Structure formats: structure tokens, C-alpha cells
Amino acid sequence: MADIHVAEGLWATGMLPEGVLERWLVPDGASVRAGEAVAAVRIGEALHDIASPTEGRLTILAPVNEVVDPGCIIAEVHA
């Protein structure tokens, strides 16, 4: 199993604007490939794609519109 998290590096400033999980690009239970974009997160005015770190079946842990913090886990990928 591998965690999908919101990378801390997406917050470019020390002010840490609020991050929001805008949408899932694949459904819960879908098979995903390593590097495939699975979610979109809005941080300030920027929209960022979040990619799967590995291949497997996606298990969504965070709902759409949830506030996200740097490093938080939003899903898991099971081999």
C-alpha cells in the first residue's frame, strides 16, 4: 500500500493559504498507474494535480471540498 498525499512543496509561501480538494479525477476503486493524476487540489489561486506514486487500486480517504494541509493523506493505492 502507498499513501497519496498533498506535497508540502505546493505551498510556495510561508503564509500557507488554505488548500481545498477540488475534485477526484478517477473514481474510488479505480485502477491507477504510477504518475497518473488522480485528484486536483486548489491552493490559493493555483490548481494542482496530485499523482499516484504507484500502480494499484485507489481508495479515496478525503471527500471533495475538504480542507487539506501540507503533507496530508487524501487516498491510498493498494497493489
Secondary structure, 3 states (H helix, E strand, C coil): CEEEECCHHHCCCCCCCCEEEEEECCCCCCEECCCCEEEEEEECCEEEEEECCCCEEEEECCCCCCEECCCCEEEEEEC
